[in-house]
Amino acid sequence: MRQPKNTSDQDQSFFGHPSGLGVLAGLEVWDRISFYGMQSLLVLYMVGQLLLPGHVERVSGFPGFRSAIEHVVGPLSTQALASQIFGLYVGLVALTPLIGGFLGDRLLGRRTSIVLGALSMAGGHLALAFDQTFLLALLLLIIGAGFVRGNVAPQIGELYSPEDRRRGIAFQIYGSVINFGAFVAPLVTGALGQAYGWHIGFGFAAVGMMIGLVVYLLGQDKLPAQKPSSIREKAAPLSKQDYRRLGFLFAIVPGAALFWVAQSQIWNTYNIWVRDHLELKVLNFIIPIPWLQSLDGLAPFLLLPPILLLWRWQAARQAEPDEFGKIAIGCLIFGAATLLLAGGQYWLDGAGRTPLIVAVLFHFISNLGWLFTVPTLNSLFSRLAPRSINATMLGVNALTTTLGSFVSGRIGGFYEQMAPVSFWGLHAALVAMGGVSVWMVGQVYIRSTAAETEA
């Protein structure tokens, strides 16, 4: 049996990086292809088939599951129920990597956790092929995502020594892989779902996850040796300044969550809006609804270089916004993009539907806002959180996605009662409020820091 080996600073066989990065990127690209592919179909599948009479009765455990949800939020229509289920699913997918990472670090080890997670996700995709196992499928997918995502990123970090400058670039590559998966997945699963049915699309996601697992297993000798559970170093007590910074980080959580309310809706009810209002016919071809989601993977690739040039130009003139300012700008840009959807009914084409160009512009402008907001939030939490609880506070940042997704699922239930201008206008207002909230917290933090320095 081959033993995995430790990588070193001299390993540059993968485009100047350790070969293990290629192994982990190969796993992650298939993880994201499977996840985003399934995600792009899920709401459409629930509304178009699973939750309709003749199907929903066959879902094991569904009456009790629906009763539990409606006990909290009240009676729900089919579309509202689908939005609520999707919001819960995405929120829990964002939450479980905290648990999966902890178990990988303290109990199971990274490798075992990733293998279990990949098998669980593949099983979940396969379980979506049957009405009876729908809830089991979601459970397996949530558990699997927790194990895989909670352990891949730390294993990337283990490829590099603390002094290795390639570490930052490695995580940029990691982010690019995620965007590539987000671009490819809706194209493939959308085409398969439209041509052959929902279950073929879900089946492709399962195959993709298994390919990723095979890549990971075959590359074990390129990865760091499995480390035994280490004895935790005694953490230094938090200082008064540490507690002050933690207070400001917790203060921006509500504003960050409001951003994710709007962003999560684009994975959720947005597909229903596209189905109901957008002109998808180009010449004689009907564009599959999930294909629009692929723009969320393409746009960051195209927009990131000019944004970095802009910030460099601003920095040279001492005019670059601080982190709080960038987050606020990003939220306002995202809100402006969402207003395009709100106003879609005012520039209808001859068939009485919103032109396709409106959705294309929305995806590019909203992703411009995303690039200002999400990476900056990650950086802000990483910079301000005390070292002894840095990972925990990064987890708190991830929980803003969970909170936003839960709220987004509930608001998605209002889609049938609200006109598009009101529905999307509400989301534009929420994300803009989130940006203003973060900016206001930032101003207080900057002033208090300056006062503390003077003292």
N, C-alpha and C positions, 0 to 999 in steps of 0.2 A: 504493500500500500504506500502510495506516495505521501510524503509529509510536506505540509505547506511550509514555505520558507519566509523568512523576514525580508521585506524589501528594504532597500537602502537608498541614500541620497544619490547614489551613482546610477541607479536603475532609470534609464531614459528610453526604454524600448517602445513605449507607447506615445509617439509624438512628443518626446522629451519628458515623459512622465513614467512612473512605474507601470509595468505591464498589468498589475492588478487593477489599475484604474480602468483599463479597457474591459476587464472582466466585470467589474461592478457597473460600468456604463452599459454593457451588454445586457445585464440583468435588469437594470433600471429602465432602459428604453422599452423593453418588452412589458415590464410592469406597467408603465404609463400607457403604452398602446392598449393593453388589455383594460386598464382602468378607465381611460378617457373614452375608449370605444364603447364600453358598456354604459358609461355615464351619459353619453350622447343619445342613447336609445331609451334609457330607463323610463323617463316620464312619458314619452310617446308610447311606449309599450304598455304602461299601466293604464293610460287614458284610452288607448286605442284597442286594447284587448283584455289584459289581465283583470281589471276591476269591473268589467262589464258582466251582466248576467250571462250565465253559462260557463263562465271561467272563474269568477271570484268565489263561487261556492265550493270550488275544488281545492282552494288554497288551505292547506293544513294550518289550523290555529288562527285563521284570519278573523273569525267573529270576535274572539276575545281580544285580539290585537287591535282591531278597529274600535271596540268598545272602550279599551283603555285610552286610546287617543281622544276619542270623542268625549270621554268623561272629563278630560282636561280642557279641550278647546270647543266643545259643542258639536252638533251634527254637521257633517261634511258631505258635500257632493262628491261625485267621482273625481272631478278635476281637483277639487280642494284637497281631497284625501291623498291623491297622487303627489301633489305639491308638498303636503305635510310629511309624507313618508320619505320623499326625496331629501327634504331638509334635515330630517332626523338622520338619514343615512350619511349624507355628506358631513354633517356635524360630528358624528361618531367616528367617521374615517379620519377626521382631523384630530380627534381626541386620543384614539387608541395607540398611535405611535409613542406617546408618553409611557404607556404601560408596556408596550412591546420593547421599547428601548431599555426600560428598567429591568425587565426580565432577562433580556439579552446580556445586560451588563452584570447582573447579580446572580443569575440562576442558570439559564440555559446556554449562554454563550451566543456570540453573533451568528456563527455559521448555522447552528441548529435552529435558531430563531428564524433566520431567513428561509431555510428549507421548509420549515413548518408553515411559515407565512405564504410562501409561493404555492405549496400544495393546497393550503386552505383557500387561496384565491382562485386557483384553477378549479377546485371542487365547487366553489361558489358560482363561477361562471357556468359550469356544466349544470348545476342545480337549477339555473334560470331557464333551462330548456323544458321544465315541467311546472305546470301550474301548482301542483301540490307542494313543491319544495321551495316556493318563492321566499318565504320568510327565512328558511334555513339558508338559502343562497345569500341573502343580505347579511345574515350573521357571519357566515364563513368569509364573505368579502371584507367585512369590517375587521374581523380578527386577523385575517391575512394581511391586510394593509398595515395594521398596527405592528405586526412582527417584521414585515419587510422594510417599511419606511423608518421604523424606529431603530434599525440596525445597519442599513446601507450607508447612511451619511457618516455615522461614527466610524465605520470600517474604512471609509475613504480617508478620514483623518488619520487613522492608524498607519496608512501607507507612508506618511511623511514624518520626519522629525520635527520638533517644535521650531527649529531654525530654518527649515526648508521653505524658501519663498514660493515654491510651486504650489503650496497648499491652497492659496487663494484662487489661483488659476484653475486648480482642480475642481473647486466648487463652482466656478463659472462654467466649466465643461459639464458638470453635473446638472446645472440649471439648464444648459442648452439641450441636454439629452431629454429632460422633462418636456421642454417646449417642442422638441422634435416629435416625441410621442404624442403630445397634444395635437400636433398638426396632422400626423399620419392617421391616427386612430379613427377620428370621425369620418375621414374619407373612405376608409376601407369598410368599417362596420355600417356606415350609412348606405354605401352601395350594396353591400350584402343584404342588409335588412330590407331595402327597397326591392331588390331583385328576387330574394329567396325567402324572406320572412325574418321575424325577430330572432328566432332561435339560432339561425345560422350566424347572425351577427354576434350573439353571445358565445356561440361555439368558437368563433375565431378568437375571441378574447381569451378563452380557456387555452387554446393552442398557443397563443402568444405567451401566456404566462409560463407554460411548460417549456417553451423554447428558452425563455429567460432563465429558468431553473437549470436547464441542461448546460447553458453557457456558464452559469455560476459554478456548477459542480465540476465541470471539466477544467475550470481555471483555478482550482484550489491551491495548486502549487505556486501560483502567482500572488497569493494573498498573505498577509502577515500571519505568523503562527498564532494559534488560539491562546489567549492569555487566561490564566486561571483568575478566579474572582480575587480582586486585589483588596487589601485592607485599606479602608478609607482613611485618608489623612484627617487629622483633627482640624476642623475648619476654624479659622480665626474668627473671633466674635465680630459681629457687624458694628461698624462705627455709626456715629450720629449722621455723618454724611451719607453713608450707605443707606440708612433708613430713609433719609430725605429723598434720595434718588429712587428708591423703591416706591415711595409715595407718589412721585411724579409718573413713574411707569404704570402703576395701577390706575392713575388718573386718566391716562390716555387710552385705556382699554375700551371704555364705552365708545369713544370716537372711532377707534380702529374697527370695532365690531360693526358700526354703522356702514363702514366701507364694505365689509363682507356681506351685509344684508343685500346690498345691490349687486355685488359680484356673484354671489351664490344664486341670485335669481336668474342670471344669464345661463346657468347650467340647468335651471329648473323650469319655471313657467315661460321663459323666453321661447323655448321650442314650440309651446302651444301658441304663442302670439305669432310666431313665424308661420305655423300651419294655418292660422285663421286669417292673417292679414297681409302677408308678404307675397309678392309676385315671384314665384320660383321658376317660371317657364322662361327659358332662354332658347330662342328659335323653336326647335321641336323637342328640346330636352328639358325634363323636369328635374331640377336640382334636389337631391335628397336633403331633407331638413338638417340632419347632423353635419353636413358639409360646412355649414356656416361656422360651427364650433371650431373647425380646423384653423380658422383665421386667428383664433386666440393663441395658436402655436406659432403661426407664421409672423404675425405682427411684431412680437418682441424681437425676433431676429432682425427685422428690417429697421426697427425704430431705435434699438439700443445704441448703435454706433453714433447716430447724430445727437442723441441725448448726451452721451459721454463727451462728445466734442463741445456741445453747448455748455456743459458744466465746467469743462476745462477752460473754455473761453471766458466764462463768468469768473472762475477762480483767479485767472490771470489779472482780472480787473477788480478783484476783491468784491465781486457782486454775486457770488454763488449763494443761493439760499441755504440756510442751515437745515438740519434734518427735519425740524418741525415745519419749516416753510415748504420744503419739498413735499411732505405728506399732505399739507393743506392744498398745495397747487394740484397734486395728483388727484385728490378727492374732488376738487372743483372741475378738473378736466373730465373726470369720469361722470360727474353729474351732468355736465354739458352734453356729453355723448348720449347719456340716457334721455335727455330732452329730445334728441333726434327720434327716438322711439315714441315718445309722447306726442310729438308732432307729426308722426307718420301718416295719420288720417287726413292731414291737410294738404298733402301732395300726392293724391291717388292717381294711378294711371287709368287708361281707358277701360280696363277690366274692373275698376273699383278697388284695386289692391295697392298697397304701398310698394313703390319701386325697390328693386333689389339693391340699388346703390345706397339706399338709406341704411340698410343692415351692414353693408360692407364698410361704409364710413363709420358707423357706430363701433364696429369691432376694432378698427385701427385707432380711433380717438380714445376709446375706453382703455385700450392696452397702453396707450401713451400715459394715461392716468395711472394705470397699474404699475408701470415702470417707475414712476415718481414715488409711488406709495409703498408697495409691498417690500421691495428690497431695502428701502430706507427704514421701514419699521423693524425689519430684522436687524439691521445695523445698529439702530438706536437701542434696542433691547440688549444686544450683545455688548455695546459700549458702556451703557450706564449700569447694568446689573453687576453687583458684586461678584468677584470671581468664584467665591465659595458656593454661590447659588445661581451661577450664570445659566447653566443648563435648565434649571427649574424656571427661571424667568423667560427663557426662550420658549419653554413649554406654555407659560402664561400667554405669550404672544400668539402661539398656535391656537390657544383656546379662544381667541377672538374670532377665528374662523368658525369654531364650533358654535359659539353664541350667535354669530351672524347668520349661520345656516339654519339654526333652529327658528330664529325670528323670520327669516326669509321664507321658510316653509309655511309658516302661519300666514304671512302676508300674501303668499301665492294663492291661498284659498279665497282671496277677495277678487281674483281676476275676473270671475264670471259676473260679479256684481258691479264692477267699476269699468268705466270707459277706458280705453288705452291711454288717453291723455292724462287721466287722473291716476291710473295705476303706475305708469312710468314716471309721471311727474312726482308722485310720492317718493319713489326710489331716488330720483334726482335730488329731491330736497333732503332726504335722509343722509345720503353720502356727502352732500355739501355741508350739512350740519356736522357730520363726523370730522371733516377736514377743519372746519372752523374751531371745533372743540379742541382738537389736538394742537392747533396753532396757539390758542389761548393758554392752554397748559404750558406750552413751550415758552411763551413770553414770561409767564410767572417763574418758570424754572431758570431762564436766562438771567432775569433780574435778581433772583435770590442767590444765584451762583456768583454774580458780580458783587453783590453786597457782602457775601461771605468772604470773597477774595480780598475785598478792601479792608474788612475787619481783621 
